[in-house]
Amino acid sequence: SPLLFDRYLLPLFPMLMLPMLKGLTSVSAIKQASTGRWRWALILPFALFSLLEQRDYSAHVAARWQAGETLLRQGIPPEKIDGGYEWECWYLYDTQARYIHERQDYKYASYPPARVLDPVFTLSDQPHKGYTQIGWIPYVSWLTGGETRHVLILKRQ
C-alpha cells in the first residue's frame, strides 16, 4: 500500500517501551524520587497511544469482518472474497487441512495454501484498479479524534 496507516506502527511500541521499562527498574533508590516520575511521564503517552492504536485496529478488523459477512449473506462463496489473512484462515481452514492430509505436505501448515487466488470481491481501505466500490462499512477511529473511516467493499469489473 502506498498509504501508511497508523495501526501499522503498533508493533514498534514494545520496542520503544522496553528500554524505558528497563531504565525504571535500574534506577537507584536515590535517583528514583527525582527521575522516576519523568520516566513514567514518558511511558504513559506510549501506553495511551498503544491502547488507542489497538482499539482502532480492533474496530477496523470488526468492520472488515462485517463487510465480508455482508457478502456471505448475499450468497457469495468465501473463496471469492479477499478479506485478508484471518478470513482465509477461518473460512478456508478445511481446504487447508484437506490439502495437508491428502498430500502430507506440511510446508504450508503455518500459512494456508488455500488462499483466495481469484477474488471477485475484496475488502480494503482504499480503491483498487480494476474494482468498483459497491459498499462500505464505517468504523470510528479514536486515534484521529473520532473520525469515521470506512472499509470498502469492492467488486471486480
Salt bridges, closest charged atoms under 4 A:
ASP6 OD2 - ARG149 NH2 3.43
GLU86 OE1 - ARG64 NH2 2.62
ASP118 OD1 - ARG156 NH1 2.57
ASP125 OD2 - ARG7 NH2 2.35
ASP125 OD1 - HIS60 NE2 2.61
